[in-house]
Amino acid sequence: MKIIRTILGDIPYNEIGITDSHDHLIRSGGPEIGLDKAFLMDDVNSAIEEFERYIAAGGKTMVCMDPIGCGRNVAKMIEVANACRGKGHIMMTTGFQKGNNYCPNTSFLATVDVNKIADLMIAEIVEGMDYHSYNGPVIERTTAKAGLIKAGTSYRLITNLEQKALKVAAITQKETGCAISMHTDFGTMALEIVGEIKKNGGLPEKTVLCHMQRNLDKYYYRQVLETGAIICFDEPNKPQYRPDAVIAETILWLVEQGYEKQIVLGMDGGRMEALAAYMEEKGKANGLEYLLTRFVPVLKEVGVKQSAIDNMLIYNPANVFAIEV
């Protein structure tokens, strides 16, 4: 039987519904906040309102990609999920971000044996996530289980620490059947990531490569998709980088090339100004519902058929995030 592991429990994989495959509702701390305070999103009520806006627009499931050491807050996310129980599903991740978020000398990712780290990740999937997200010597497991694995790589480089995290991710995948969802820095190193995962016994077809729209090279995408991996386009509503139409036209080209079963979509709001509920005191902003209310219409406008959109939003996430139990 195939299931989706949400933080409130397992559901049949065909109940996943419309899915935002890469996003953020709560980030309580972490290195990114030192770079920009807009990364701090730590209010439960705002997160509930944001998720409800997404649900009201037709969304059903949100994959929240905050990993260990980067502001993941299990307790607050459980509050958000419980507030929306019966209306929407939330998945959370175990694993790591790119290497510069962890000390290469003293972090437990750096100092602990690969298999022991993998055991910690596996426990978060099969037993329950640690309330403290492994930030110290005390482990207190919650009932909420992680539903996928995260790893990350640097710009044009997979550091030694990141290679270790990829090995951990592949081992964890072999033991649990969970998908691996990758942070790629500006869409680089995708082919090398797949190579590392395969080398360590992981599955390309259960590997999601995120942020690929930051490297808008459709012929590169074709190479990546030929490995069997999944590409996540997760950055509409960021015109300072590229217009929505450019992403949509690239997706259309890939669909026409026969790759519609290997694409998923997300918003990756990531920062306070991308979540309308967090911005209410300052004014009116677009929230994560933009994926459905604004970006999907652009996909249709450029010629992407509804059947392909359904694959990218419903059936592809159901297949890649499903776990065999």
N, C-alpha and C positions, 0 to 999 in steps of 0.2 A: 504494500500500500504506500502511496506517495502522500506526504504531508508537508505543510508549511509550518515551520516552528516560529510562532509569535511569542511575545513575552507574556501573554495571558494563557498560552497553551497551544497545542497543535490543532491545526484545522486541515481538512482535505485540500489538496493542492489546487483543485478546481474551484475553490471558494476564494481564491486570492483577489479576484476582481481587478479593477483598474489600479495599477501599481506605479508609484513613484519609486524608482529603483535606486535612488541615491539622494538622501537628504539629511537634514538636521533640524531638530526641534528644541533640544536642550544641549547646551555646552557650558559646563560649570567652571571650567578652568583650562589649564594646559598652556603649552608654549606659544600657540598662535595668538593668545590674548596679549602676550607681551609685545607682539608685533603691532597689534591693532585691537583696541578695546571693542570694536564692532563685532569681533568674533565671540564675545561673551553674550550668551543667550541663556539666562538662568532663571526664568520665571515660569512656573508651572501653569499659571492661569493664561499667560500669553501663548504658551505652547499648546494648551488645550484649545484655545480659540483658533489658533492657526490650523491645527489638525481638523477642527470642525469646519473651517472654511473650505479646506481641501475635500472633505467628505461631501459637503453641500454642493460642490461643483461636479460630483460624480465619482470622486476617488474612493477607494476602499482600503488599500494597503500602502503603508509608507515604510521604506527600508531606511532606518536611521544608522548612519555610518560613523558614529563617534567611537573610536577604539580605546583601548587601554592607554592611559597616560595622556590623553588629549581631551579631557573634560567630560568623559562619559559619566553620567550620573544615573545609576540603575534605579535608585529609589524614586527619583523625580519622574523618570520615564514610566515607571509602573503607575504612578499617580495619573499621568496623562492617559495611559492606556485604559485604566479603570474608569476614568471620566467619560471615555468614548466607547466603553464596552458595548458590544452589540451593534455598533455603527461602523467601526473601522478597526483595522488590524495594524499593529506596529511590530516590525522586526528589528532586532538589534544585533550588533556584531561583537565578536571577540577578535583579538589580534592587535595589530600595530599599524601606525602611520609610517610615513617615510622616516629614514634613519636620523635626520637632524633633529627630530623631536625627542630623541633619547640619547642619554650620555653614552658615548662609545666605550667608556671605561668602567662606569659604575652602575648603569641600569641593569635590571635583572635580565633583560634581553641580551645584554653583552656578556654577563658573567655566568649565567646558568646554562647547564647542558641543554642541547637542542631537544632531546626527548623529554626532559623534565618540564621544559616550557610547553611543549606540545601537550603533555599531560594536563597542565593547567588550562590550556585552551579547550581541550576535549571535555574537561569537567564543566566548563561554562556552558557547553552545548548539551551535555547529557544529564547534568545534575542541576546546575543553576549558576547564574552569574554571581561573582563576588560583589557584595554590597559596596566594598571599597575599591573595586576595580584593580585589585592587586597593587595598591599603592603603598603597602607596608607589610609587616610580618603577620598581621591578623587577617584571616580569611573567614568571612561569614557569608555563606551561600544563601541567595534568595531563591524563591520558587521560579523566578523569571529566567528562561533559558535563551542563550544566543541562538540565532538562526542561520548565521553565516560567519565567514572568516574574513578578516581584512589584513592586507599587507600594503606596503607602499614603496616606491622607488624614487630616486632623485632625478634631477634634470640631466638627461643624457648619461646617466650613471646608475648602476646598481652597486651600492657600497657593500663592503664586507658584512656590515651589520644587517643590511637589507637582504643580502643573500641568505643570511641565517634566518631572518623572519620569513622568507619565502619557503625555506625548507620546513620550518615549523608549520606554516600554512598547509603545505602539501601533505605532511604527516597527519595533521588534524583532519584534512579532507578525507584521506584514506580511511581513517578510523570512524568518521561520522557521516560521510556522504554529503556534507555541506558544501555549498558554493564558496569560492574565494572571490572577493571583490577587491580590485586593485586600485589604489591611488597611483596614477601615472602622472608624473610632473610634466605639464604642458604636452601631454600625449606622447611622450618619448619612451623608448625602451620596451614597447609592447611586445615585439617579437622575442626580445631577450627574456622578458618576464615569462612568456609561455614556455620558452626553452628551459628556464630554471624549474618551473613547476613540473614539466614533463620529466626532467632529469631526476626529480625527487619523488616521482610516482604519482603526481597529481594529474588531473584531467583538464585539458584545454576547454572542452565543452562545458565544464562547470567553473570556468574562469571568466569573470566580468572585468573588462578593462575600462575604467572610468576616466572622465575628463578628456576623452579623445578628440572632442571638437576643438581643443586648444592647439591641435596640430592638423589643420584642415588639408589633408592630403588623401584624396579618395583612392589613389593607387596604392598608397601605404595601407589604407584600411583594407583593401582587397587582399593584400598579403597577409595581414593579421587574421582576417576572417577565414582565409584558406586553412589556417591551423585548427579551425573548429571553435575558437574562442568567441566570446560575446563582447560586443562593443556597447558601452553606455554613453549616449549623448545626453549630457546633464547640465547644460548651461544656457537655456533660453533666458531672455530678459536681462542680458548683460551686453547692451549695445556698445559699451566702451571697448569691448573685445571683438565682437562680430555681430552682425544683424541676425535675427531669428531666421530670416529668409535664406541666408547662406547655409545655415545648419540644415534647414528643411530641404533645400535643393540638393545638398550632399546626401541626405537620407534617401531622397527620391532616387538618385543615381544608384545607390547601393541596393535599394529595393528592385530597381530595374535589372540589376546584375544578378538578382536571385538570392540576396542575403537577408531578406526580411525576417527570417526565423532566428537571426543572430544579432538583433538589435533590441536594446531596452532603452527606456527614457527616464530622465529624472530632472529635478530642478537644481539640486545642490545649492540651496539658498545660502547656507553656510555663515552668513553675516546678518546682523540685526536688520539692516535696511532691506533685505530680501524677504523678510517675514512681516506682513502687514500688521499683525497683532502686536508685535514688539514696537512698532512705529506709531501706534495710535496717538500717543501723547504729542507727537511731533507733527502729525498730519496724515494724509491719506496715501497709502502705498499699495502696490501689488504684492500679493502673497504667493504662497506655493501653489494655490489654485491656478495661477497663471499657466502652468503646464497644460491644463485642460481647457481653460477659457480663452487663452490667447495663442498658445503655441500649436495646439492641435488644429485650430482653424487655418493656421499658416501652412501646416503640412497638407491639408486638403486643398488649399489655394494653389500650391505648386504642383498638385496632381497625385499625391499619395492617396491610395484607395483606403476606404474604411477597413477593409479586411486586413491590410498591412498595419494600420494603426492599432487594430485590435490585437494583432500579434505582438507588437512592440509594447503595448500597455498591459496586456492581460496574459496571453498564452506563453510568450517567451519568458516573462518573469516566473510564471507558474512552473515551467519546465526547469529553468536553471536553478531556482531557489528551492525546489522540491527535494525532500529527503526520503529515501526508501526506508520504511520501518517494517 
